Amino acid sequence: MGNNELVFINFYADWCRFSNILAPTWDETADKVKEAFPDEGRVVIGKVDCDAQSSIASRFHITKYPTLKLLRNGQASKREYRGQRSAEAFASFIKEQLKDPIKEIQSLNELNDIEETKRTVIGYFENKDVPEYEVFRKVATNLKEDCQFLAEEIAHIARTSGARWAVAHETLAPAVSEAFGQLPPGTLRQLWVLGSAPRLPSLTSLLRASPSSEAHAQEIADPKTTVAMMLFSSGTTGPPKGVMLSHRNLLTSLLQNKYMKSLAPEGTPNFLESTLLVIPVCHTYGYIMLINCILSGGKMVMMAKFSPESYFEAIQTHKVTFSPIVPHIAMYLAKTPLMAKYDTSSLMAFASGTSPLAPSTHVELMQKTGKGAGVGYGMTEACATIASNGGSIGFQLGSVGRLLPYYEGKVVDVETGQVLGAGQEGELCVRGPSIMLGYMGNPEATAEVIDEDGWLHTGDLGFFDQDNFIFLTDRIKDLMKVKGFQVAPSEIEKIVRELEGVADVSVVGVPDDRLGEAPRAWVVPAPGASLDPAHIQQHVADRVSAPYKQLAGGVELINDLPKNHLGKVLKRKLKMDFLKPRSKL
């Protein structure tokens, strides 16, 4: 496949209804593309039966069907195809991919035609035959792909949500403008920019404008069923899903916070007096923090992204009292000597969310800073916080806390659905008035997570203890299938962390001919530490409860684990990077 400029592959399964619906369209596409591009080595339309060729599906990390992937000169694109599924749309997509990403400028006058709203890289070459030009072309292709996928994602969100107006930061204005062109005329009517961009109105101009005479408050027919806000999921296993949150959902979340605040002893200072937010507001964690701070009469200090010096300077300058963070920032704060150089005496407490905080990091953070540190557990589908650990609700190290008011919870067997007792591990399910209405335009996905009795299946493995504290152990989708046995990566990760000199670790199942999947560990050594992969493997082998839980996939020492903007380890990237040298179709 590496001998072809483009290979467009349909990863399907015969038992999948959607794969069968796509099949005739895919065959029609193959005929159209072959007719349009008959030259050998230009374009190939292919398909892979993921049941019959499971090893190929594993190499490309296929988790749902059908999945459409584009390979360019043997290298898979960063994201799957997410556009319209018709022969015409596929053919148009291929034609677009074959366009030269470089525009040749014949005269200086042509420079005046370059769009000012788009960032442009200009290269100077004597001719196209030099090696530098080929490098420039490949870079241009990658940059075009990145911008194109961002624009496609924005267009997808606009189509799904039915949005008519857009506000974007100045750095995203080009991608949003590109998305306008991918939508039917009138879908997005206007874009306002936070900051400045040539030929685009600023948000300030909108705020200064008088309301239209046609403007009116929309009557809410039913607060339980009327959508008030739509946040989008990360889309790690497919297009981002629009999470429909009702007015009741949002109000319930705010009432939970108000009730929790009322439990504090009289005279307790308002720790939300000055909150430093480094969490994106498009994420439910950041959004709820912002709203709760405003409702408490506090001040919100916002940072576009976490930067150590800027973070501590903000605390010192704005007398920050509360800092919501994520685990990887907590880990950094627990170890950095930089904090001692700044005045952080105003800070009362931290809160950590998005993924479990290791007990050792939790203790180290509180001991080093002398500040309180609560832990929360939530989901966008539950309109933010589900459980809280710390304060008036009680504290248990290693737990994500107890359920907040208005929630019911249970743990069920993953295979049978039977309700389990205290201390028994299964899938955590919750129910209450803050559970989403569903995914916009996607009833199938909604039915997969919300059952007929209204229980939201979180996808998290865990258990309740005798005191109703919740302990999370893993994600169901992260479970490894080794020789037919389910193995939780967190069990092995916990053992590896016991070793002195281990700063961080992630365990992922990698394809293995004998075991199906083999546990493999990526380990980050602490500064100055010297670790031996063979010693780590033996350490785990001596302590796991069964031979199939050993690190048969090996150990790799790396400088840092890949993480997203919320600090969650990108296990999928670890696995894909491991498979890259072996990905020969």
C-alpha positions as CSV (number, residue, x, y, z in Angstrom):
1,M,0.0,0.0,0.0
2,G,3.0,2.3,0.5
3,N,3.5,2.3,-3.3
4,N,0.2,4.2,-3.8
5,E,-0.2,8.0,-3.2
6,L,-3.6,7.5,-1.6
7,V,-5.4,4.5,-0.1
8,F,-8.9,4.9,1.2
9,I,-10.0,2.0,3.4
10,N,-13.3,0.9,4.7
11,F,-12.9,-1.2,7.9
12,Y,-16.1,-3.2,8.2
13,A,-17.8,-6.1,9.9
14,D,-20.3,-8.4,8.2
15,W,-22.6,-8.5,11.2
16,C,-22.7,-4.7,11.5
17,R,-25.9,-3.2,10.0
18,F,-24.2,0.1,9.2
19,S,-21.4,-1.7,7.4
20,N,-23.9,-3.5,5.2
21,I,-25.7,-0.2,4.5
22,L,-22.4,1.4,3.3
23,A,-21.2,-1.6,1.2
24,P,-23.0,-0.8,-2.1
25,T,-22.0,2.8,-1.8
26,W,-18.4,1.8,-1.2
27,D,-18.4,-0.4,-4.3
28,E,-19.9,2.4,-6.4
29,T,-17.1,4.7,-5.1
30,A,-14.4,2.3,-6.1
31,D,-15.8,2.3,-9.7
32,K,-16.0,6.1,-9.8
33,V,-12.5,6.6,-8.5
34,K,-11.0,4.0,-10.7
35,E,-12.6,5.7,-13.7
36,A,-11.4,9.2,-12.6
37,F,-7.9,8.2,-11.7
38,P,-6.8,5.2,-13.8
39,D,-3.1,5.7,-13.4
40,E,-1.4,3.0,-11.4
41,G,0.0,4.1,-8.0
42,R,-2.4,7.0,-7.7
43,V,-5.5,5.9,-5.8
44,V,-6.7,2.6,-4.3
45,I,-10.1,2.1,-2.7
46,G,-9.9,-0.9,-0.4
47,K,-11.8,-2.6,2.4
48,V,-10.9,-4.8,5.3
49,D,-13.1,-7.4,7.0
50,C,-12.2,-6.8,10.6
51,D,-13.3,-10.2,11.7
52,A,-11.4,-12.2,9.1
53,Q,-8.4,-9.9,9.2
54,S,-8.3,-9.0,12.9
55,S,-4.6,-8.4,13.0
56,I,-4.9,-5.6,10.4
57,A,-7.8,-4.1,12.4
58,S,-5.7,-4.2,15.5
59,R,-2.8,-2.4,13.9
60,F,-5.0,0.5,12.9
61,H,-6.8,0.4,16.3
62,I,-10.3,-0.1,14.9
63,T,-12.9,-0.1,17.6
64,K,-16.2,0.6,15.7
65,Y,-17.6,-0.2,12.3
66,P,-17.5,1.0,9.7
67,T,-14.4,3.1,10.1
68,L,-13.0,4.9,7.1
69,K,-9.3,5.8,7.0
70,L,-7.0,7.5,4.5
71,L,-3.4,6.4,4.0
72,R,-1.1,8.8,2.2
73,N,2.1,7.2,0.9
74,G,1.6,4.4,3.4
75,Q,1.1,6.6,6.4
76,A,-2.4,6.8,8.1
77,S,-4.0,10.2,8.5
78,K,-4.3,11.4,12.0
79,R,-8.1,11.1,12.0
80,E,-10.7,9.0,10.3
81,Y,-13.0,10.3,7.6
82,R,-16.0,12.0,9.1
83,G,-17.8,13.5,6.1
84,Q,-20.9,12.6,4.2
85,R,-21.2,8.9,3.2
86,S,-22.2,9.0,-0.5
87,A,-20.3,8.0,-3.6
88,E,-20.2,11.6,-4.7
89,A,-18.9,12.8,-1.4
90,F,-16.2,10.1,-1.3
91,A,-15.1,10.9,-4.8
92,S,-15.0,14.7,-4.0
93,F,-13.0,14.0,-0.9
94,I,-10.4,12.0,-2.9
95,K,-10.2,14.8,-5.5
96,E,-9.6,17.3,-2.7
97,Q,-6.9,15.1,-1.2
98,L,-5.0,15.0,-4.5
99,K,-4.9,18.7,-5.0
100,D,-1.4,20.2,-4.7
101,P,-1.2,21.9,-1.2
102,I,1.3,24.4,-2.6
103,K,0.2,27.4,-4.6
104,E,2.9,28.6,-7.0
105,I,3.3,32.4,-7.0
106,Q,4.4,33.7,-10.4
107,S,4.8,37.4,-9.4
108,L,5.0,39.7,-6.4
109,N,1.6,41.1,-7.3
110,E,0.0,37.7,-6.5
111,L,1.1,38.1,-2.9
112,N,-1.6,40.8,-2.6
113,D,-4.3,38.1,-3.3
114,I,-3.3,36.0,-0.2
115,E,-6.1,36.0,2.3
116,E,-5.1,37.9,5.4
117,T,-7.4,35.8,7.6
118,K,-5.3,32.8,6.9
119,R,-1.7,32.2,8.0
120,T,0.6,31.5,5.1
121,V,4.0,29.9,4.9
122,I,6.1,31.0,1.9
123,G,9.1,29.1,0.6
124,Y,11.6,30.1,-2.1
125,F,13.1,27.4,-4.4
126,E,15.1,27.5,-7.6
127,N,13.0,24.6,-9.0
128,K,10.8,21.7,-7.8
129,D,13.4,19.0,-8.3
130,V,15.5,19.9,-5.2
131,P,15.0,17.7,-2.0
132,E,14.0,20.7,0.0
133,Y,10.9,21.2,-2.1
134,E,9.8,17.6,-1.4
135,V,10.1,18.3,2.3
136,F,8.2,21.5,1.9
137,R,5.4,19.7,0.0
138,K,5.1,17.1,2.7
139,V,4.9,19.7,5.5
140,A,2.3,21.6,3.4
141,T,0.3,18.4,3.1
142,N,0.3,17.8,6.9
143,L,-0.5,21.4,7.7
144,K,-3.4,21.4,5.2
145,E,-4.7,18.1,6.7
146,D,-4.6,19.5,10.3
147,C,-6.5,22.7,9.4
148,Q,-8.9,20.7,7.2
149,F,-9.8,18.3,10.0
150,L,-10.3,21.1,12.5
151,A,-12.6,22.9,10.0
152,E,-14.5,19.6,9.4
153,E,-14.9,19.1,13.1
154,I,-16.3,22.6,13.5
155,A,-18.6,22.1,10.6
156,H,-19.8,18.8,12.1
157,I,-20.5,20.6,15.4
158,A,-22.5,23.3,13.6
159,R,-24.5,20.7,11.6
160,T,-25.2,18.6,14.6
161,S,-26.2,21.4,17.0
162,G,-28.1,23.6,14.5
163,A,-26.0,26.6,15.6
164,R,-26.5,29.8,13.6
165,W,-24.0,32.1,15.2
166,A,-20.3,31.6,16.1
167,V,-17.8,33.3,18.4
168,A,-14.2,32.2,18.1
169,H,-10.8,33.2,19.5
170,E,-8.7,35.0,16.9
171,T,-6.4,32.0,16.6
172,L,-9.3,29.8,15.5
173,A,-10.9,32.3,13.1
174,P,-9.3,30.8,9.9
175,A,-10.5,27.3,10.8
176,V,-14.1,28.6,11.5
177,S,-14.0,30.6,8.3
178,E,-13.0,27.4,6.5
179,A,-15.9,25.6,8.2
180,F,-18.4,28.2,6.8
181,G,-17.4,27.1,3.3
182,Q,-18.1,23.4,4.1
183,L,-21.7,24.1,5.1
184,P,-24.8,25.0,3.1
185,P,-25.3,28.7,2.7
186,G,-26.9,30.3,5.7
187,T,-26.1,27.5,8.1
188,L,-23.7,29.7,10.1
189,R,-24.8,33.3,9.6
190,Q,-22.1,35.3,11.3
191,L,-18.8,34.9,13.1
192,W,-17.6,37.3,15.8
193,V,-13.9,37.2,16.9
194,L,-12.6,37.4,20.4
195,G,-9.6,39.5,19.7
196,S,-9.1,40.8,16.2
197,A,-8.9,39.3,12.7
198,P,-8.9,41.1,9.3
199,R,-12.4,41.7,7.8
200,L,-14.2,40.0,10.7
201,P,-16.3,41.8,13.4
202,S,-15.1,41.6,17.0
203,L,-17.2,40.3,19.9
204,T,-16.8,43.8,21.4
205,S,-18.8,45.2,18.5
206,L,-21.6,42.7,19.2
207,L,-21.8,43.5,22.9
208,R,-22.0,47.2,22.1
209,A,-24.8,46.8,19.5
210,S,-28.4,47.4,20.3
211,P,-30.7,44.4,20.4
212,S,-32.6,43.7,17.3
213,S,-36.3,44.7,17.3
214,E,-37.0,41.1,16.4
215,A,-35.1,39.8,19.5
216,H,-37.3,38.1,22.1
217,A,-36.9,35.7,24.9
218,Q,-37.7,32.1,23.9
219,E,-40.5,30.6,26.0
220,I,-39.4,27.4,27.7
221,A,-42.1,24.8,27.2
222,D,-40.7,22.4,29.7
223,P,-37.5,22.9,31.7
224,K,-37.1,19.1,31.9
225,T,-36.9,18.6,28.1
226,T,-35.9,21.9,26.6
227,V,-32.2,22.0,25.6
228,A,-30.3,24.8,27.4
229,M,-26.8,23.9,26.4
230,M,-25.0,21.5,24.2
231,L,-21.4,20.4,25.0
232,F,-19.5,18.1,22.8
233,S,-17.7,15.0,23.7
234,S,-14.0,14.5,22.8
235,G,-14.7,12.3,19.9
236,T,-11.8,9.9,20.5
237,T,-13.7,7.0,19.0
238,G,-15.6,8.8,16.4
239,P,-17.2,12.2,15.6
240,P,-17.8,14.4,18.7
241,K,-21.3,13.8,20.1
242,G,-23.5,16.7,21.1
243,V,-24.5,16.2,24.8
244,M,-28.0,17.8,25.2
245,L,-28.3,19.3,28.7
246,S,-31.7,20.7,29.8
247,H,-32.5,23.6,32.0
248,R,-33.3,21.2,34.8
249,N,-29.9,19.5,34.3
250,L,-28.0,22.8,34.7
251,L,-30.2,23.9,37.6
252,T,-29.7,20.6,39.5
253,S,-25.9,21.0,39.2
254,L,-26.0,24.5,40.7
255,L,-28.4,23.4,43.5
256,Q,-26.0,20.6,44.4
257,N,-23.2,23.2,44.8
258,K,-25.5,25.5,46.9
259,Y,-26.5,22.6,49.2
260,M,-22.9,21.5,49.7
261,K,-21.9,25.0,50.6
262,S,-24.7,25.2,53.2
263,L,-23.2,22.2,55.0
264,A,-20.0,24.2,55.8
265,P,-19.8,25.5,59.4
266,E,-20.9,29.1,59.9
267,G,-18.0,31.6,59.3
268,T,-16.3,29.4,56.8
269,P,-14.5,31.7,54.3
270,N,-15.6,31.6,50.6
271,F,-12.8,29.7,48.9
272,L,-14.3,30.7,45.6
273,E,-13.5,34.4,46.3
274,S,-10.8,34.3,43.6
275,T,-10.6,31.2,41.4
276,L,-7.8,30.5,38.9
277,L,-9.2,28.5,36.0
278,V,-6.7,26.6,33.7
279,I,-9.5,24.2,32.5
280,P,-11.2,24.8,29.2
281,V,-14.7,26.3,29.6
282,C,-15.9,24.1,26.7
283,H,-15.3,21.2,29.1
284,T,-18.1,20.6,31.7
285,Y,-15.5,20.8,34.6
286,G,-14.4,24.2,33.5
287,Y,-17.9,25.4,32.8
288,I,-19.4,24.4,36.2
289,M,-16.4,26.0,38.0
290,L,-17.0,29.2,36.1
291,I,-20.7,29.4,36.9
292,N,-20.3,28.4,40.5
293,C,-17.7,31.0,41.0
294,I,-19.9,33.8,39.5
295,L,-22.9,32.7,41.5
296,S,-20.9,32.8,44.7
297,G,-19.9,36.4,44.0
298,G,-16.3,35.5,43.4
299,K,-13.7,36.5,40.8
300,M,-12.6,34.2,38.0
301,V,-9.0,34.5,36.7
302,M,-8.7,32.6,33.4
303,M,-5.6,31.2,31.7
304,A,-5.6,30.0,28.1
305,K,-3.2,27.2,29.1
306,F,-1.1,26.1,32.0
307,S,2.4,27.6,32.2
308,P,4.3,27.2,35.5
309,E,5.6,30.8,35.9
310,S,2.3,32.4,34.7
311,Y,0.3,30.1,37.0
312,F,2.2,31.1,40.1
313,E,2.3,34.8,39.1
314,A,-1.5,34.7,38.7
315,I,-1.9,33.3,42.2
316,Q,0.4,36.0,43.7
317,T,-1.0,38.9,41.7
318,H,-4.7,38.1,42.0
319,K,-4.6,36.6,45.5
320,V,-6.1,33.4,44.2
321,T,-8.0,31.3,46.8
322,F,-9.0,28.3,44.8
323,S,-7.4,26.4,41.9
324,P,-9.2,23.6,40.1
325,I,-6.6,21.4,38.3
326,V,-6.1,18.0,36.7
327,P,-3.8,15.1,37.8
328,H,-0.8,15.9,35.7
329,I,-0.7,19.5,37.0
330,A,-1.1,18.1,40.6
331,M,1.9,15.9,40.0
332,Y,3.9,18.8,38.8
333,L,2.9,21.0,41.7
334,A,3.8,18.3,44.2
335,K,7.4,18.2,43.0
336,T,8.3,21.6,41.6
337,P,10.6,23.9,43.7
338,L,9.2,26.9,41.7
339,M,6.3,27.4,44.1
340,A,8.6,28.5,46.9
341,K,9.6,31.6,44.9
342,Y,6.1,33.0,44.9
343,D,3.6,34.2,47.5
344,T,0.8,31.6,47.5
345,S,-0.5,32.4,51.0
346,S,-3.9,33.4,49.7
347,L,-4.5,29.9,48.3
348,M,-6.9,27.8,50.4
349,A,-7.4,24.7,48.3
350,F,-7.0,22.7,45.1
351,A,-9.6,20.5,43.4
352,S,-8.6,17.7,41.0
353,G,-10.8,16.1,38.3
354,T,-11.1,14.5,34.9
355,S,-9.3,11.3,35.9
356,P,-8.3,9.6,39.2
357,L,-5.6,11.2,41.3
358,A,-3.0,8.8,42.6
359,P,-3.1,8.6,46.4
360,S,0.7,9.2,46.7
361,T,0.4,12.4,44.6
362,H,-2.6,13.5,46.6
363,V,-0.8,13.2,49.9
364,E,2.4,14.7,48.5
365,L,0.5,17.7,47.1
366,M,-1.2,18.5,50.4
367,Q,2.0,18.0,52.4
368,K,4.2,20.1,50.2
369,T,1.7,23.0,49.7
370,G,0.0,22.9,53.1
371,K,-3.3,23.4,51.2
372,G,-6.4,21.2,51.1
373,A,-7.0,19.2,48.0
374,G,-10.4,17.8,47.1
375,V,-11.2,15.3,44.3
376,G,-14.2,15.2,42.1
377,Y,-15.7,12.7,39.6
378,G,-18.0,13.7,36.8
379,M,-19.1,13.4,33.2
380,T,-20.4,15.7,30.6
381,E,-23.4,13.3,30.3
382,A,-24.2,13.9,33.9
383,C,-23.8,17.7,33.7
384,A,-20.5,17.7,35.6
385,T,-19.9,16.4,39.1
386,I,-21.3,13.0,40.2
387,A,-19.2,12.5,43.4
388,S,-16.9,14.6,45.6
389,N,-14.2,13.6,48.0
390,G,-13.4,16.2,50.7
391,G,-15.0,18.8,52.8
392,S,-18.4,18.3,54.5
393,I,-19.2,15.2,52.4
394,G,-16.2,13.3,54.0
395,F,-12.8,12.2,52.8
396,Q,-11.3,8.8,52.0
397,L,-7.8,8.7,50.4
398,G,-7.8,7.0,47.0
399,S,-11.6,7.5,46.5
400,V,-13.4,9.8,44.1
401,G,-15.9,10.5,46.9
402,R,-19.5,10.0,47.8
403,L,-22.4,10.7,45.5
404,L,-23.7,14.3,45.5
405,P,-27.4,15.0,46.4
406,Y,-30.1,14.0,43.9
407,Y,-28.0,11.0,42.6
408,E,-28.7,7.3,42.9
409,G,-25.8,4.9,42.2
410,K,-25.2,1.2,41.7
411,V,-22.4,-1.1,40.5
412,V,-23.4,-3.9,38.1
413,D,-21.6,-6.9,36.6
414,V,-20.2,-6.0,33.2
415,E,-21.5,-9.1,31.5
416,T,-24.7,-10.0,33.4
417,G,-25.9,-6.6,34.5
418,Q,-26.5,-8.0,38.0
419,V,-26.3,-5.4,40.9
420,L,-23.2,-6.1,43.0
421,G,-22.6,-5.5,46.7
422,A,-20.0,-3.4,48.6
423,G,-16.4,-4.1,47.6
424,Q,-17.4,-5.9,44.4
425,E,-16.0,-4.5,41.2
426,G,-18.3,-3.7,38.2
427,E,-19.5,-0.9,36.1
428,L,-20.7,2.2,37.9
429,C,-24.1,3.4,36.9
430,V,-25.9,6.6,38.1
431,R,-29.3,8.1,37.9
432,G,-30.8,11.5,38.7
433,P,-32.3,14.8,37.4
434,S,-28.9,16.0,36.0
435,I,-28.5,13.2,33.5
436,M,-28.4,14.4,29.9
437,L,-31.4,14.2,27.6
438,G,-29.2,12.3,25.2
439,Y,-26.9,12.8,22.2
440,M,-28.2,15.2,19.6
441,G,-29.4,13.3,16.5
442,N,-27.9,10.0,17.7
443,P,-30.5,7.9,19.5
444,E,-28.4,4.7,19.0
445,A,-25.5,6.1,20.9
446,T,-27.9,7.4,23.6
447,A,-29.4,4.0,24.0
448,E,-25.9,2.5,24.5
449,V,-25.3,4.6,27.6
450,I,-28.8,5.3,29.1
451,D,-30.9,2.2,29.7
452,E,-34.7,2.0,29.7
453,D,-34.8,2.7,33.5
454,G,-32.8,5.9,33.2
455,W,-29.5,4.6,34.4
456,L,-26.4,6.2,32.9
457,H,-23.7,3.6,32.3
458,T,-20.5,5.5,32.9
459,G,-18.1,3.0,31.4
460,D,-16.0,3.2,34.5
461,L,-15.1,0.1,36.6
462,G,-15.1,0.5,40.3
463,F,-16.9,-0.3,43.6
464,F,-18.5,1.2,46.7
465,D,-17.0,0.5,50.1
466,Q,-19.0,0.0,53.3
467,D,-19.2,3.8,53.8
468,N,-20.5,4.5,50.3
469,F,-17.2,6.0,49.0
470,I,-16.6,5.2,45.3
471,F,-13.3,3.8,44.2
472,L,-12.6,3.7,40.5
473,T,-10.3,1.0,39.1
474,D,-10.3,1.4,35.3
475,R,-12.2,2.2,32.1
476,I,-14.1,-0.8,30.5
477,K,-12.7,0.2,27.1
478,D,-9.1,0.0,28.5
479,L,-9.5,-3.6,29.7
480,M,-7.0,-5.9,28.0
481,K,-8.1,-9.4,26.8
482,V,-5.1,-11.7,27.6
483,K,-5.7,-15.4,26.7
484,G,-9.4,-14.7,27.0
485,F,-9.1,-13.2,30.5
486,Q,-9.9,-9.5,31.2
487,V,-7.0,-7.7,32.7
488,A,-7.2,-4.2,34.2
489,P,-4.2,-2.0,33.3
490,S,-4.5,-0.1,36.6
491,E,-3.7,-3.2,38.6
492,I,-0.3,-3.5,36.8
493,E,0.3,0.2,36.9
494,K,-0.1,0.3,40.6
495,I,2.5,-2.4,41.0
496,V,5.0,-0.6,38.7
497,R,4.5,2.7,40.7
498,E,5.7,0.9,43.8
499,L,9.2,0.8,42.4
500,E,11.5,3.6,43.5
501,G,12.4,5.9,40.6
502,V,9.1,5.6,38.7
503,A,7.6,9.0,38.0
504,D,4.7,7.8,35.8
505,V,3.5,4.7,34.0
506,S,0.8,3.6,31.6
507,V,0.0,0.0,30.6
508,V,-1.7,-0.9,27.3
509,G,-2.5,-4.1,25.6
510,V,-0.6,-4.7,22.3
511,P,-1.4,-7.4,19.7
512,D,0.3,-10.7,20.4
513,D,-0.1,-13.9,18.3
514,R,0.0,-16.2,21.3
515,L,-1.9,-14.2,23.9
516,G,-4.2,-12.1,21.8
517,E,-3.2,-9.0,23.7
518,A,0.0,-8.7,25.8
519,P,0.3,-6.1,28.6
520,R,3.1,-3.5,27.8
521,A,4.3,-0.7,30.1
522,W,5.5,2.7,29.2
523,V,7.5,4.0,32.2
524,V,8.7,7.6,32.9
525,P,11.8,7.5,35.1
526,A,12.0,10.2,37.9
527,P,14.8,12.8,37.4
528,G,18.1,11.2,38.0
529,A,16.7,7.7,38.3
530,S,18.1,4.7,36.5
531,L,15.5,2.0,35.7
532,D,16.1,-1.4,34.1
533,P,13.1,-2.7,31.9
534,A,14.0,-6.3,32.8
535,H,13.9,-5.5,36.5
536,I,10.5,-3.8,36.1
537,Q,9.1,-6.9,34.3
538,Q,10.4,-9.2,37.1
539,H,9.0,-6.9,39.8
540,V,5.5,-7.2,38.2
541,A,5.9,-11.0,37.6
542,D,6.6,-11.5,41.3
543,R,3.5,-9.6,42.5
544,V,0.6,-10.2,40.0
545,S,-2.0,-12.8,40.9
546,A,-1.8,-14.7,37.6
547,P,0.9,-15.3,35.0
548,Y,-1.2,-13.8,32.2
549,K,-1.0,-10.4,34.0
550,Q,2.8,-10.2,33.5
551,L,4.3,-7.6,31.2
552,A,4.7,-10.0,28.3
553,G,4.5,-7.1,25.8
554,G,7.7,-5.6,27.3
555,V,8.7,-2.3,29.0
556,E,9.6,0.9,27.3
557,L,11.3,3.9,29.1
558,I,10.1,7.3,27.8
559,N,10.6,10.9,28.8
560,D,6.9,11.7,29.0
561,L,3.5,10.1,28.5
562,P,1.4,11.6,25.8
563,K,-1.6,13.4,27.4
564,N,-4.5,15.5,26.2
565,H,-5.2,19.1,27.4
566,L,-7.0,17.7,30.5
567,G,-4.1,15.5,31.5
568,K,-5.6,12.1,30.5
569,V,-3.0,9.7,29.1
570,L,-3.5,9.0,25.4
571,K,-3.3,5.2,25.5
572,R,-4.5,5.0,22.0
573,K,-1.4,7.0,20.8
574,L,1.0,4.8,22.8
575,K,-0.5,1.8,21.1
576,M,-0.5,3.4,17.6
577,D,3.1,4.5,18.0
578,F,4.1,1.0,19.0
579,L,2.4,-0.4,15.9
580,K,3.7,2.1,13.4
581,P,6.8,0.2,12.3
582,R,4.7,-3.0,12.0
583,S,1.8,-1.5,10.1
584,K,2.3,-3.1,6.7
585,L,-1.0,-3.9,5.1
